[in-house]
Amino acid sequence: MATNTRKSVALVTGGGSGIGRATAVRFAELGYSCVVADIDEQSAKETLGMLQTPGIAVQVDVTMATSVEAMVTAAVQRFGRIDCAFNGAGTEGSYAKIADHPEEEFDRVMGVNAKGVWLCLKYEIAQMLQQEPVVSDPARWADKPDVCRFRGVRGSIVNASSQAGLVGHPYNSPYCASKWAVLGITETAAVEYAKDGIRVNAVCPVVTATPMLDRIKAKLPPHLRGQDYTKFFPVGRIAAPEEIAEAVCWLCSDACPFTTGEHLKIAGGM
Ligand SMILES: NC(=O)c1ccc[n+]([C@@H]2O[C@H](COP(=O)([O-])OP(=O)(O)OC[C@H]3O[C@@H](n4cnc5c(N)ncnc54)[C@H](O)[C@@H]3O)[C@@H](O)[C@H]2O)c1
């Protein structure tokens, strides 16, 4: 088992925009080398340009196994291992009640948000299983040899769910279904790989100021447009992507070795 004296490696899908971009930036601020992956390669390169640590930009379509496998291969070829991953790539889908929703939209949204997370886990976990467990800060845990952190960690993964993965989300049933699916996949992966030293958690943000939110506002049915979102949340505002990024990096970090299979609602007191 190795001691963690080197810099860790983080992979972020959806890293070209919004929460994914903020997460890559935060990982880099914390000293991680970064793999910034997105279907929009140019946006991934723009994010890479914001980082002060070593990194690569990778074009990936998370709905395709060959593409996801190639992303993981590129990460390992460059950095040798993947310590942390944030599976943030996602799509908001369209807005209509179920009776009016096009069938193909259900498949598309589930493909990106649910199958995409599943495929990323599949290849990230396969890689992490080959990695030697790393012990970080062993002196701190020297008197607690049974603490899982002391046994070493192969990797830690956080998936993007949503508040829409916890409650119903009118007019957005495919998105809602996909985000509930992410929680089921997260909890299952966490149980399957807990003894291997791989942690898997999820975040469930509410309304966050990203390009996705701008698109959602334009797609809402007319009677829901122009709402003041700040009224919904006790803190009196919506989230900034950097606030979600901070939670992702904490869940990925060595700070919470006993936390796996969890989802963290980030909802401004809602
Ligand atoms: N913004 C919010 O209010 C909010 C709230 C809760 C959850 N989320 C979730 O957080 C995640 C990030 O959302 P965001 O607001 O930053 O959105 P965003 O649109 O700003 O960023 C999403 C990124 O995913 C990429 N992407 C889309 N399809 C892809 C694919 N097939 N393969 C690879 N990359 C792909 C896009 O190119 C984009 O860069 C999403 O999963 C979203 O569902 C967002």
The ligand as an SDF file (V2000), in Angstrom:
LIG
                    3D

 44 48  0  0  0  0  0  0  0  0999 V2000
  -27.9110   23.9010  -12.8830 N   0  0  0  0  0  0  0  0  0  0  0  0
  -28.7770   23.3710  -12.0390 C   0  0  0  0  0  0  0  0  0  0  0  0
  -29.6970   24.0650  -11.5500 O   0  0  0  0  0  0  0  0  0  0  0  0
  -28.6590   21.9170  -11.6360 C   0  0  0  0  0  0  0  0  0  0  0  0
  -29.3960   21.4870  -10.5200 C   0  0  0  0  0  0  0  0  0  0  0  0
  -29.2950   20.1520  -10.1330 C   0  0  0  0  0  0  0  0  0  0  0  0
  -28.4950   19.2710  -10.8240 C   0  0  0  0  0  0  0  0  0  0  0  0
  -27.8000   19.7020  -11.9120 N   0  0  0  0  0  0  0  0  0  0  0  0
  -26.9820   18.7100  -12.6230 C   0  0  0  0  0  0  0  0  0  0  0  0
  -25.6040   19.0790  -12.5130 O   0  0  0  0  0  0  0  0  0  0  0  0
  -24.9040   18.6580  -13.6860 C   0  0  0  0  0  0  0  0  0  0  0  0
  -24.2050   19.8490  -14.3120 C   0  0  0  0  0  0  0  0  0  0  0  0
  -25.2190   20.7710  -14.6830 O   0  0  0  0  0  0  0  0  0  0  0  0
  -24.8930   22.2660  -15.1570 P   0  0  0  0  0  0  0  0  0  0  0  0
  -25.9780   23.1110  -14.6290 O   0  0  0  0  0  0  0  0  0  0  0  0
  -23.4910   22.5770  -14.8500 O   0  0  0  0  0  0  0  0  0  0  0  0
  -25.1400   22.1090  -16.7350 O   0  0  0  0  0  0  0  0  0  0  0  0
  -24.3400   22.7000  -17.9820 P   0  0  0  0  0  0  0  0  0  0  0  0
  -25.2580   22.5430  -19.1520 O   0  0  0  0  0  0  0  0  0  0  0  0
  -23.7940   24.0350  -17.6690 O   0  0  0  0  0  0  0  0  0  0  0  0
  -23.1200   21.6670  -18.1350 O   0  0  0  0  0  0  0  0  0  0  0  0
  -23.3450   20.3490  -18.5330 C   0  0  0  0  0  0  0  0  0  0  0  0
  -22.1650   19.8810  -19.3650 C   0  0  0  0  0  0  0  0  0  0  0  0
  -22.3950   18.5120  -19.7520 O   0  0  0  0  0  0  0  0  0  0  0  0
  -21.9530   18.3620  -21.0900 C   0  0  0  0  0  0  0  0  0  0  0  0
  -22.6170   17.2210  -21.7410 N   0  0  0  0  0  0  0  0  0  0  0  0
  -23.9130   17.1320  -22.1260 C   0  0  0  0  0  0  0  0  0  0  0  0
  -24.1390   15.9680  -22.7140 N   0  0  0  0  0  0  0  0  0  0  0  0
  -22.9540   15.2820  -22.6980 C   0  0  0  0  0  0  0  0  0  0  0  0
  -22.5510   14.0090  -23.1630 C   0  0  0  0  0  0  0  0  0  0  0  0
  -23.3970   13.1880  -23.7950 N   0  0  0  0  0  0  0  0  0  0  0  0
  -21.2700   13.6210  -22.9600 N   0  0  0  0  0  0  0  0  0  0  0  0
  -20.3900   14.4500  -22.3400 C   0  0  0  0  0  0  0  0  0  0  0  0
  -20.7110   15.6780  -21.8930 N   0  0  0  0  0  0  0  0  0  0  0  0
  -21.9870   16.0900  -22.0720 C   0  0  0  0  0  0  0  0  0  0  0  0
  -22.3050   19.6820  -21.7730 C   0  0  0  0  0  0  0  0  0  0  0  0
  -21.5650   19.8920  -22.9680 O   0  0  0  0  0  0  0  0  0  0  0  0
  -21.9830   20.6910  -20.6600 C   0  0  0  0  0  0  0  0  0  0  0  0
  -20.6560   21.1600  -20.7640 O   0  0  0  0  0  0  0  0  0  0  0  0
  -25.9460   18.0140  -14.6020 C   0  0  0  0  0  0  0  0  0  0  0  0
  -25.9310   16.6210  -14.4260 O   0  0  0  0  0  0  0  0  0  0  0  0
  -27.2510   18.6080  -14.0980 C   0  0  0  0  0  0  0  0  0  0  0  0
  -28.3510   17.7670  -14.3860 O   0  0  0  0  0  0  0  0  0  0  0  0
  -27.8460   21.0060  -12.3270 C   0  0  0  0  0  0  0  0  0  0  0  0
  1  2  1  0
  2  3  2  0
  2  4  1  0
  4  5  1  0
  4 44  2  0
  5  6  2  0
  6  7  1  0
  7  8  2  0
  8  9  1  0
  8 44  1  0
  9 10  1  0
  9 42  1  0
 10 11  1  0
 11 12  1  0
 11 40  1  0
 12 13  1  0
 13 14  1  0
 14 15  2  0
 14 16  1  0
 14 17  1  0
 17 18  1  0
 18 19  2  0
 18 20  1  0
 18 21  1  0
 21 22  1  0
 22 23  1  0
 23 24  1  0
 23 38  1  0
 24 25  1  0
 25 26  1  0
 25 36  1  0
 26 27  1  0
 26 35  1  0
 27 28  2  0
 28 29  1  0
 29 30  1  0
 29 35  2  0
 30 31  1  0
 30 32  2  0
 32 33  1  0
 33 34  2  0
 34 35  1  0
 36 37  1  0
 36 38  1  0
 38 39  1  0
 40 41  1  0
 40 42  1  0
 42 43  1  0
M  CHG  2   8   1  16  -1
M  END
$$$$
